Structure formats: C-alpha cells, structure tokens
C-alpha cells in the first residue's frame, strides 16, 4: 500500500489527461492493445517514477506536511522506507522501457530516457531544479512528453504547436496549485519554491493569470467555449479565494482534500469532453 500511496493516485490526472489528448480525433482507439498498455504505464509506473524520486529527496519536507499520508496527496515515508526507492523504480519501469522500445523503436527509447532524465534533473544535484525558483515550475513542461510518448506508441499524428502550448500552461498551473498548499511545511523544512518565496497571494495571482491565459487561448485558438468557460469559472473561484474567502490564509486539511476530489472530478469530466469534441487538436488560428 505504501508504494501505491507514493505514486499519488489522486494526482494521476495530469499524466492521464495529457496521454488522452492525442486520441481526440481517433475512432475506436480503445480497441488497441498499445492504447491500454500506454494508459497503464502513465498511471502507476510513470507516477511512481515521478513521485518516488520526489519523495526520496523530500523526506524532511514531507515529514512536516499535514496533507501527506494518503492516496490523494501521497505517502509520508521515512528515509529507511525510501532507501531502495531508485532500485525499485528501476525494476518497475525497465520492462516497460524494453517493451515500448521493441514496439516503437529507438526513437521511443530516446524519449523514455529523456523522461527519466527530466525527473533526475528535477530531484538530484547538481541541478536539483525543484529548489531553484522559477525553474521548478518551468521544468513541468516535461509532463508534455507524455503526449509525445502517446503519439509514438500509438502512431498518431503530431499535435499542433498551439495544443502543446496549452498543455504546458496546464502543467505549470497544476504544479503551482500544489506549491500553494505546501507553503508552510516547505518553509518549515527550508525548502525553496516559487510559492514559498513569493508568498501565497502572489503565487495565487500567478496561478490566476495562467488560468486566464489558458481560457483565452482555448477560446481563441480552438473555439472551445465549454472548456474555456470551465477555465473562466475556475479563475473566478480563485478571484473570490484571493479577495474574500481565504486571502493569505492556509487551507485546512479537509479543505485541501475537498479541493483534491473536486479537481479529479473536473479532470474526468474534461477528459470526456476533449475526447468527445476533438477541438483541442483543431486550432483555427
């Protein structure tokens, strides 16, 4: 159970969401074996790699983080429990790397190696980008590699550059949301993040600007009024959060869990929508 908690099932939605985007204009994709194998990989194995390496290098901050210790936000493990984490990750993902390389060739191998290296650069010295604001946010563009993985594995058409820009903004915004919830434990552990450095209000303002930009681009580039409206509503909630409800106050554990469940529900609904209408792959500008 600890390993499943480490993979953070409550935060699987970014990799699943981005993996599904390239299928928006595909018929019968669910009948394909590579589709299901790829979907399996971007759930537990990929997130075990991402969050396992994160936890391996973040024991001090996680120990004082009240939102950790569950399937929604991740485990609260000791250094002893995480001692063999890199080895366990290697044992888990190596068969997938071999299998996907066999199925899709050397280009896939290179892509998977890059995905691993992005996580190494984020977590380990000498780079350790996770504590070099704002690079810990910018490196989240690595999530977009999930879309390239999907395209290569399933022999799909490349994504428009507009779609890649939107997915990058989505990854930035999702990461900042997590940083905002972790400001107090990060400061207590001496961990430097953009939200910890700027403070809650400024970090929320950046998140708000990203949400507004996403909504405007979705409206203008893809004419997807439904997804754009959802993003505008999310932005409106953040305005109320900033000015009336919470302002500079931290969220309680119950509130964070409620937000986590709400985000997962909205992610599922938006996944269904993008697969249904396909507009995210058909920019008009």
N, C-alpha and C positions, 0 to 999 in steps of 0.2 A: 504493500500500500504506500510505503514511503516513496518509492520510485515513481508511482503514478502521481502522487502529490507534487513531487519535484517537477514533473512535466507541466503542471498547472492546467488541468483540463478546462478551467474557467477562462483561460486565456489562449485556447487553441484557435479561437475565431479568426485572428488575423491571417494565420497561415492557410486555414481552410478557405477563407473568403478570397484571398488572392489566388489560391490554386484554382478556384472555380471560375474566376473571371474569364479566362480564355475560352471556356466552353459556351459562352453566352449565345453564340450563333450556330452551335453544333446540335444536330439531331441524333438522338439515340446514343449519346456518349456514355450513358450509364450501362450500356451493354458491353463495354470494352473492359477487358482484364487490366490493361495498363492504367485506365482511369482509376479503378478501385485500388490497385497496388500503390499508385501515386497518392491517392487520398489517404490510404493507411499511413504512408510514410510521413505526410505533413501533419498528422495528428500526434500520436505518442512519440515515435522515434525522433522526428525533427525537433519537436519541442523539448524532448528530453536532452537533446544536444544543446539547444539554446539556453534553457533554464538550468540544466545540470551544471554547465560550465559557469553560469552566472552564480549559482548557489555555492559552488566550490570556492569561488573567490569573494564571497559576500557573507561569510558566516557571522561576522561581528554585527553588521547592519541588520541581518535577518533575525538575530537573537533578540534584538530590542524592538522588532517590528510587530505590533499587535495584530496586523491584518494577515500575517503569515500563520501557517499551521493548519491549512485546509486545502480542499481540492480546487477551490475557486482562485486563490491567490498564491498557492504554493506552500511547500513544506517549511518547517522550522527545524533544520537538521544541525547536528553537531559536526565539528571538524572530523571526529572519528568516524561518524556515519558517512561522511562525504570523501573519506580518504581515497577510496578506489574509484571515485566518480569518473575521471578521464578514461580509465581502463574499461569500465562498464559501458560508457558511451561508445568507445571504440568497438567493443564486442557487439553492441546492438546495431550500429549503423554500417559496419563493414560489409555484412551480407547484402544490404540494400545497395551500397555503392557498387559492389561487384555485379549484382543483378541488373541494376539500371545501366551500367556500362555495357554489359553484354547485350541488353535490349536496344540501346540507343547510340553506342559508340563512344569514341574518345572525347567528343565534344561534351557529352554528358558527364564524363569523369572529370573534366576540367571544371565544369560548372559546380559539381558537388564539392570539389576541393576548394573552390573559391568560397562556397557557402560555409565550409568549416573554417577557413582562414579568416573570414569576416568575424566569426564568433571568437576566434583566438585573439584577434586584434582588439576586440571589444573588452575582453576579460583579462588578458595577460600582459605583463610587462614585456618589452619596454613601452609599447603603445598604451595599453590599458585605457582605451578611449572612454570607457564607462565613467571615468572620473576626470574627463577633460572637456568641460562645457565649452561650446555647444556641440562638440564632435560626437558626444554620446547620443545626441538626437539625430544628427546628420547620418551617422552610420546605420540608422534604422532603415535606410534605403535598401539595405541588404535583404529586407523582407521581400522586396520586389523580385529577387532572384527566384522566389517560389513560383512566380508566373513563368519565368524562363524555363524553369525545371518542368513545369506542366507542358509547355509548348514543345519542348524537346522530347519528352517522354511520349506524348500523345500525337506527335506530328501535326501540330496545329499551326495556323497562320500567325505570324508575328503580331504583337499588339501595337496599335498606333501610339506614337510618342505622347499624345495627349492623355491616353489611358495610363501610361507609365508615370507621368507627372502626377496624376490624381492619386494613384496607388502610393506614391512616395509621400504625398501630403497626408494621406490616411495613416501611414506608418508613423510619421512624425507626431501627429496629433494623438494617436493611441499611446505612444510612449510618454509624452508629456503628462497625460492623464495619470499614468502610474506614478510618475515622479511627484506630482502634486499630492497624492495620497501618502507618499513616503517622506515628506519633508522633515518631520520631527525625528523619526528614527534615523534617517540619513545624517542629519546634523549631530545627533547624539553619538553616532558611530564615526563621525569625522569624514563622512563620505561626501564628496563634492559633485553635485549635479546642477543642471541649469536651474531647476526649480528651487533647490536649496540655496543657491547663490542669489537668485533674483527675488525670492520670496513668493508667497502663494498668489498674491494679487497680480503681480507681473506675469507669473507663469500662466495663470488663468487667462490673462489678456492675450498672451501669445497663442494659447490654445483656441481662444475665441477668434482671433484673426485667421488662423489656419482653417477653422470650420467655415468661416465666411468665404474665404478664398475657394475652398472646396465646393461650397454650394454655388458660388457664382460661376466657376468653371464648368461644373456639371450642367448648369442651366445653359450657358452659352455654347460650350463645346459639343454637348451631347443632346441638348433639348430634353433632358430627363427631368421633367417638372416634379415628379413624385420623389425621386431621390434627393433632388435639390431642396424640396420643401421639408423633407425629413431633416436634412442638414441645417436648414434655417431654423427649424424648431429646436434642434439641439443647441444651436447658437443662442437662441432666445432664452432657453433654460440657463445657459451659462451666464448670460447678462443678469438674469434675476439672481443667480447664485452669487455673482460678484457684487451686486448692488443692494440686495435685500436679504436673502436667506442666510448665507454663510459668510460672505465677505472674506475676511482674512482668518476665519476660524477653521480649525481642522475638522474633518468629518469623523464621526464616531464609527466604531467597528460595524455596527448594524447598518448604518447609512452606506458605508463602503460596500458591504455585501449586497445591499439592495441595488446600488448602482451597478455592481458587477453582474447581477442577474438581469437587470434591465438592458445592459449593453449586449449581453448574449442573446436575449430575445430579439432586440433590434437588429443584431447581426444576422440571425437566422432569417428574419423577415426580409432584410435587404438582399441576402443571398438568393432567396427565392425570386425576388423582384428582378435582379440583374440577369438571372438565367432566363426569366420569362420574356423580358422585353429586348434584351441584347443591345440597348443603346450605348452602353459603356464601351462598345467596340466599334461604334459608328459615329465618329466625330463629324460635325458639319462645318467646323472651322479649323 
